[in-house]
Every structure is written in C-alpha cells, then in structure tokens.
Amino acid sequence: MNKVNYDILNQIPYTEEGRLSALIIQGRPGIGKTHIANSIIRNNHVRIPMATKTPESFGAYPLPVRDVVMVSLRNEKGELVLDENNNEQQVEKEVFRVEQALSESVVEPLLERNIGDDFGVLIFDDVTLGDPQLQSAILEIVQFGVIANEKLGRNVLIILTGNGTSDGSYAVEWSKALLGRSLLIDFEPDFDYWLNLDSNQDVDPVVVGFLKDFPDFFAPEVDCENTTDESGKTPSPRDYTRLGLALTKLGGYKAFSPNFLFKTVLQYASSFIGKKAGAAFKQYADNFNVYPTAEELFQDAATWESVPAEKKQMLSGCIAVVFALRNYGVKLLEQNLDNPDKCFQIVTTMLNRTRLIAEHNREVVAYMLSYFLTWATDSEFEKERQNVVLSTCDVLTSDEYKEDKDFNNFVDALWRVRQQISK
C-alpha cells in the first residue's frame, strides 16, 4: 500500500486530460529538493538523473520487433497456390517492424498498464544542469503523460527539480513551455523540517546545536560574503547532514582523532562546510564538551547537574542534548517494542530527563514530544508501537506529570490513538 501525502496531493490540480499537474521544484544545491520530491509519495517512485543525459540517450529509440504473420502462398511465377477446395493456402512468414522502445526502462512500473490508478512519482532530477534540448523531450511527457507511445498512470506525479541561473551551479533556464504546463515552486530550506528527517536522526548533536545557534550558516545564499569562503564553498543542509553523520561514525565530535590528512577538527569540518562555517562550528563545538552524551544522561541524571548554569540556559545546547536523548530513546524502544515493562521504563526515563532539561528551557518539551509522538503514532507501525503509545499515556497522565501544562498539551492526541488501539 502506498504511503501518500494527501495534504500535498489534494492541493495539486488535475489537467484537462485528467492527469496530475507536473511540479517544478527549483532552489539552491543541497537544500533537499529531491528529498521533498520523494517524500510526497514514498512507494512507486522513479528518479531519472538528467545532468548526464543527452537527447540521444533519453526517452525512446527505434527497436526492431520480430513478428510472425500468415500470408498467402505463391508459386515461382507469383501465382496464388490453391488447395483442393480451391481456397488460398496460408503459410507463416517472419516479418520485422520498428517500434519505439523505452530507453528509460525504470519507468516501466509507472506505465498505465502496470500501475493503474495507484499513485506514483516520476522525478526528473537536475533538469537545468543537463542539455537544454532535453526539456523539449520532457515537455511531451509532462503535457500528455506519454513516453515512447506508452501512457503513464493518471495519478503519476511528474516532478522536475533544478537550480536557478543565479545559484552558482551553471544552470540553464527553464523552458517557457514547461513553465506554462507545470506548477513552479521556489523551494526554501527549513531547519525544523531538516532536523526531523529520518536520514538526520543520527547526526551528531553538536551539529544540531551549532545550527540552532547560528541559523545564518544553515542554508545561506550562494556567494554570501559572511558564509562563503575564498574557494567559493557555501555550506548547504546536505553538507551538514554529511558532517553530522561522519562525526557520529567517528564516535562523536569529542572522539575526533587527527591524522596526516585531517590534522585538526577545524580542517575536517571545513572540508564539509567550508572554512568560514568550519571556523564558527569549531568555536561552538569546543564549548559543547560540557554537555553529557545521550547515553550518559540516560544512565545517570546527575550528569546534567554537572553542566554549568549558563550552559543549562543556552537553548541551542539544550535542543541538541534533547535531540540526542530522543534519538537514543527511540533506538532503545525499537529494540524492546514487544516488552511493555521495558517500554514504560524507557519512556519514563526519557521524559524525566527532558523535564530536567526543561527547567531552564521549556521549549525543549514541545521539541521532544512533537517528533517522538509522530514516530510513536505512525499508522504504518500502529501495532508494533502500541506499547510505546500506552506507556507514554501512562507516564503523561501520572500524578507527576498531569499538572505540567507543557506535557499535557500532547495528552489529547495520545488518548485518541490509545482509544483506537483499545478497539
């Protein structure tokens, strides 16, 4: 069953031909255009990278097809040969005809004969980095939903991604004809959305804290004087994902070990996000060492008491710690979903630690619970995570929590899910 974002799809009109209108998503490199395209429809999605395509290699090409047909038999003089009943004798003959075949065979699942009325998405990625002539080939697909004489399903959403001509990526302009037949979206990155992506849940928390404290470095304009270094490197959200995951793989920022290639952590960070962002990141990260890791905090609440008072009040640091705590708790829960007692223990510890941190920054409560409850109540995993929902309800309605308004804001939504589970 497809996982479809109907909130978005319901806003996309159908064309006069009864097909979903195409989308053009344009924006700076590395801000998540392709991820957004993939997230609208999770299944039945096909991506075709256009930057390296040529007009000759894309779309369709002539293909000889062998057929066997019945023809009338003739003698050496060209006369019809009749049978004993005076009827023309028929014989099989092999013939060849030319058809248009799909060179993009990955599109096969999205063809009408295969997908029917199910939803799917066809992504033409980095269109403006390819040969401008390719846009003419895409136009027929956008306008008629046809590729190589084959129809796409009527509910296949066609999405084109690309950069603008001012984005520093040598992009060509969009075809006026494509613009006239598509919905154009100038995509701007959003930190909170980026932070909650599944692919970013293992990002080192120091990266999260840095971006919370220095939002101008998250997705600056290309060639911005304050964020672009002398080599022309401007950091992007994709760069921070790569840096954050790389640091996690190393065991965290604290565990970085110099070598002959990366002699300092500054040099290492700068290789991902540029020298200007790298310098600001290192300065922030050096002060981040006062915070406990998620594992340390989970095992012992006293580790938070050792954090200096001014750092407890620093929102970016608290957000980063809760980010790590939340993800650590979710991983423990995923290992114990069938154990209600263990689920209750993990949820209790996670929320108790959050409440401790929230003594100085109440904002972290909503930050923790909004993502955590979205994860816990995901309908796709309703049965697997029901022990988590039940445990969270029990914790939030306990005497300890029922008078806390920040936590109680989430109780109603949880109870609705709990009632569905009870049925």
C-alpha positions, 0 to 999 in steps of 0.5 A: 500500500502506498504511503501518500501525502494527501495534504500535498496531493489534494492541493495539486490540480488535475489537467484537462486530460485528467492527469496530475499537474507536473511540479517544478521544484527549483532552489539552491544545491543541497537544500533537499529538493529531491528529498521533498520530491520523494517524500510526497509519495514514498512507494512507486517512485522513479528518479531519472538523473538528467545532468548526464543525459543527452537527447540521444540517450533519453526517452525512446529509440527505434527497436526492431520487433520480430513478428510472425504473420500468415500470408498467402502462398505463391508459386515461382511465377507469383501465382496464388497456390490453391488447395483442393477446395480451391481456397488460398493456402496460408503459410507463416512468414517472419516479418520485422517492424520498428517500434519505439522502445523505452530507453528509460526502462525504470519507468516501466512500473509507472506505465498505465498498464502496470500501475493503474490508478495507484499513485506514483512519482516520476522525478526528473532530477537536475533538469537545468544542469543537463542539455537544454534540448532535453526539456523539449523531450520532457515537455511531451511527457509532462503535457500528455503523460506519454513516453515512447507511445506508452501512457503513464498512470493518471495519478503519476506525479511528474516532478522536475527539480533544478537550480536557478541561473543565479545559484552558482551551479551553471544552470540553464533556464527553464523552458517557457513551455514547461513553465506554462504546463507545470506548477513552479515552486521556489523551494526554501530550506527549513531547519525544523523540517531538516532536523526531523528527517529520518536520514538526520536522526543520527547526526551528531548533536553538536551539529544540531546545536551549532545550527540552532545557534547560528541559523545564518550558516544553515542554508545561506545564499550562494556567494554570501560574503559572511558564509562563503569562503575564498574557494567559493564553498557555501555550506548547504543542509546536505553538507551538514547532514554529511558532517553530522553523520561522519562525526557520529561514525567517528564516535562523536565530535569529542572522539575526533582523532587527527591524522596526516590528512585531517590534522585538526577538527577545524580542517575536517569540518571545513572540508564539509562546510567550508572554512568560514562555517568550519571556523564558527562550528569549531568555536561552538563545538569546543564549548559543547564538551560540557554537555553529557552524551545521550547515553550518559544522561540516560544512565545517570541524571546527575550528569546534567547537574554537572553542566554549568548554569549558563550552559543549562540556559543556552537553548541551542545546547539544550535542543541538541542534548534533547535531540540526542536523548530522543534519538537514543530513546527511540533506538532503545524502544525499537529494540524492546517494542514487544516488552511493555515493562521495558517500554514504560521504563524507557519512556519514563526515563526519557521524559524525566530527563527532558523535564530536567532539561526543561527547567531552564528551557521549556521549549525543549518539551514541545521539541521532544514530544512533537517528533517522538509522538509522530514516530510513536503514532505512525499508522504504518507501525500502529501495532508494533508501537502500541506499547510505546503509545500506552506507556507514554499515556501512562507516564503523561497522565501520572500524578507527576506529570498531569499538572505540567501544562507543557506535557499535557498539551500532547495528552489529547492526541495520545488518548485518541490513538490509545482509544483506537488501539483499545478497539 
